[in-house]
Amino acid sequence: MRFPAGFPMTLLGLASQVPLESPLRAAENAMSNAYTADFAFKEDVNIFTPKDLVELVRPGTGLANPAGDLALVPVSKYTVSEKKNNKSIHIVSVESAIQPFEIPLTDSGEAFWIDSRTVGHAVSEGEDKNKVMTLYAISVKYEAESPGATLSVPEAPRLVGKFPTSSASNFKYSAEAGRLVFSDYVYSDGDLEAVKKHDEAWENRGDTAYVFDDGYERHWDTWVGPKKSSLFSVTLSQSPDKTWVLGSEFANLLKGTSHTCPVEPFGGTDDFDVSETHVVYTAKDPALPLAWHTKQNVYLVDINDASKPVELTSGKHGATHSPVFSKQGDKAAWLQLDKDGAEADRAQVVIYDLTKHVKYTLTRHWDRSPDALAFSEDGKAIYFTAGDIARIKVFVLPIPPTPAESTADPELPAAYREPIELTSSGAASGVQVLPNDRLLFTQSSLTGPNDVYVLRGLEQLDLHVAPSQRGAAKPQIEQLTRFAEVALKGKSLSDGEDFWFEGAEGHKVQGWIVKPPGFKKGEKKKWPIAVLIHGGPQGAWEDQWSTRWNPNIFAQQGYFTIAMNPTGSTTFGQNFTNAISQHWGGAPFEDMQKGFKYILDNFPEVDPDKAVGAGASWGGYAVNWIQGHPEYNFKFKALVCHDGVFSATYNGFSTDELFFFNEEWGGRPWDERAKKNLAKYDPTNFVDKWSTPMLIIHGGKDYRLPETEGISAFHVLQQRGIPSRLVIFPDENHWVLNHMNSLKWHYEVFRWFDKYLNKNE
């Protein structure tokens, strides 16, 4: 589920219970935004520090052009001294070994391909009420001949046109249709041209009230206002002089439907796709209460707004994601969950034959959850990413002949049931098929942020034979970019080591060991231990880069870092994932105890008397739960709880997505089964056993787990006389995203650990 030195608090309410703090401490608390002189990060030319993490380049996902010979990558890089985030577009050659060409951006905006040599760049311009989104065309010159290959932008960007608002986003262009599809926010009339007029009326309404007659009054970090996201279509074509021109008539493709797309808070271009004639998209079922249902439907609508949307899904199901067209436009595919209300249910690939109007499930019997779908060039196979054993890999499956009738469980030969694994490490995303049997994807790992890769030689794969008859040939993987290579040189980041142990009910459980620089086998009790607990709870520590919870940052500060994937974790099969529901305080903690013991038994180099633990979201719940269960015998010297569940009961009433609580706890907070589970597993029932010094961090705009969760836990610690500190970021949500807030977050966490590990020395 889902920060400056100590947060100033009044103690008047506690005056009758504990002594007032000293004037010196009061002065220290008043300087809540200042760094104290009692702690500093470990720093050295060979150490990757939190400041290095904040300032490290952050590449986005590579986006290939139609010809498949270039890709653009959005990149940002923050500078602490200037407190500035510099953004740019990098143009990457897929076929020539030349340096990417960087296009600095004064304003960030969004970039997408209009054609194979033209980048569309949409940027918000103007002042206040006059601000609008402006579209520019950036011409790219590419000479591919080796060894003299060159990339350049020979002229200044050219104005293409303007949108009526400043909030247009998520652009996808269909060259065949000559239309640009994008999302924007509109009022109930659906009129994009009227948005500014309505905005002014809303701002001048004379009060600041939001009034609701339905749930979902706030979501993630935003109070829900009168505007909803919709999809629009507008002409985008070249004039006779080859100048790109944006049309002036913006067709609302969802007008009159009550559909919202992309699906908030995280939906984007992966919530819809475009073909020469149509747009396929996913939207929450408008007939169901949004706050306690996850059901999303998939719809097909004419790209020219010549028809009303037609639903492609049917019957009972849960969420849908990632709808895509085949290049031929004769098929659509999407990911679908069976169970409404269960956001962590297994995602399955569904194929819809648009010519025969037959729908069938392709991965019914594969125990993984695919993502990021892409049809092959000929439409005879489908590529996707999926989490598998704490990695996110690229897979491919051939597409069978369309069955005679729609079915959720077609009889398929073995060749169509077992995907072929194409990558085996890291965390892949953004799969795109290129001409000539190639595949572009983006990948990060525990040792570095996103880079762009290409798979070549896909034609060698034996797709249509049984798994036992498939050849050993695999496509070649080539890395196209090395964005962070120079900055990370000499930092000795750990690749991470898998360790396996027997957990609850005899299950094999995996975890990561991330060793600190200088670790040597045989040194006795030298290294302190940091146990990191992931959120979700249906999540996982994967071979993936993170700018927020990065295991290598903990290792680089001198901690033998353990990141376990206990019961409830994803990528290890759906039964393992499901096993945590209604048992939050059960098997995962037996797993963690056994995993911790495994480390102590097999690594004499670590010091069991210098162990600390930290977690966010469900990981924060786990920290609160461990506080109340000293019999687990972790003997942590200090704990950190970030945006964690304190009162599971209260969370069932206060969280934005009520469906999550209802699924995880067996009903609404007043339902009998949920009440029994809460009596057993709510951390508030065990606060009388809390004793470990704890740092609490919470975001003031966290509507998944409101800030009162953290404040309540802090009040328990304070009244029980347990060393504690509360750090509030009023402008952050469930995550800490601001760069300087991130640096402060790391400072407070490592300061807290250092203080209590060295307290008795």
Number of C-alpha atoms within 10 A of each C-alpha: 21 24 27 19 22 21 18 17 10 10 13 10 8 13 11 9 10 14 9 14 11 9 9 9 11 14 12 16 16 15 16 16 15 13 15 14 6 8 14 12 15 13 13 9 8 14 21 25 22 25 19 17 21 21 19 21 21 20 23 19 20 27 24 27 19 17 12 20 18 23 24 24 25 22 22 19 16 20 17 15 7 7 10 11 13 16 22 20 23 21 25 25 24 23 15 18 15 18 16 23 17 19 16 14 15 10 13 19 19 17 24 22 22 25 15 16 18 19 21 23 25 26 22 20 16 11 8 8 12 11 16 20 21 21 25 23 24 23 20 17 14 16 11 17 10 11 9 9 15 18 19 15 17 10 10 10 16 15 17 21 17 20 23 19 21 22 15 24 20 20 22 20 24 21 16 9 17 16 24 22 27 23 24 23 22 25 17 12 11 21 15 21 15 14 19 18 10 16 16 11 11 14 10 10 10 8 8 9 7 10 10 10 6 9 15 18 15 16 19 22 20 13 13 16 13 14 16 18 19 24 27 24 24 22 19 22 19 12 9 7 6 8 12 21 18 19 17 14 13 21 20 22 25 19 20 11 10 16 24 21 24 25 19 14 10 9 16 17 18 19 22 29 22 27 23 18 14 20 25 26 32 29 24 24 19 14 9 12 15 19 19 20 22 25 26 24 23 27 19 21 20 19 25 22 19 11 11 15 21 12 14 18 17 9 5 10 18 21 26 26 27 24 28 26 25 21 18 13 17 15 20 22 26 28 24 27 25 17 17 18 24 22 19 21 20 23 26 25 25 22 25 21 18 15 9 14 14 17 24 20 20 24 24 17 11 17 17 20 24 25 25 21 28 26 26 24 17 12 17 14 18 22 23 25 26 22 21 22 23 24 22 26 23 27 21 23 23 23 19 16 9 16 15 11 11 17 14 13 12 16 11 12 12 13 21 22 20 18 20 20 16 20 19 14 19 23 26 29 24 21 27 22 23 21 13 12 16 20 24 24 23 26 26 21 21 21 21 24 23 28 23 28 20 21 20 18 15 19 13 13 17 18 22 17 15 14 16 8 11 14 12 8 12 18 18 13 16 13 14 22 22 14 20 17 11 8 13 18 11 12 16 16 23 17 17 21 12 14 16 14 19 14 21 19 9 9 13 14 23 23 23 22 21 25 25 23 19 9 16 11 9 11 12 12 15 18 21 21 26 25 24 25 26 25 23 16 26 24 19 25 26 26 24 22 20 18 16 18 17 17 29 30 24 26 25 27 18 21 26 27 27 26 24 27 29 32 31 26 29 28 24 22 18 19 15 17 22 20 17 21 18 22 19 24 19 16 18 24 19 17 25 25 16 18 25 19 16 15 18 16 10 9 16 16 19 23 16 21 14 21 24 25 26 24 23 28 25 25 26 29 29 28 27 27 24 25 24 20 17 15 9 14 11 20 16 23 22 24 28 28 29 29 33 31 32 29 22 23 23 16 18 23 14 15 22 25 23 23 22 22 26 20 19 21 25 20 20 20 21 13 12 12 14 22 18 15 21 23 13 16 21 22 25 20 14 16 19 12 13 19 18 20 20 28 25 23 28 30 26 19 21 25 21 23 30 26 22 18 19 26 18 14 24 23 14 16 22 15 11 15 12 15 15 21 20 22 24 23 22 13 15 18 23 24 20 22 13 14 21 18 17 20 22 22 23 21 21 26 19 17 16 21 25 18 14 21 17 10 9 6 5
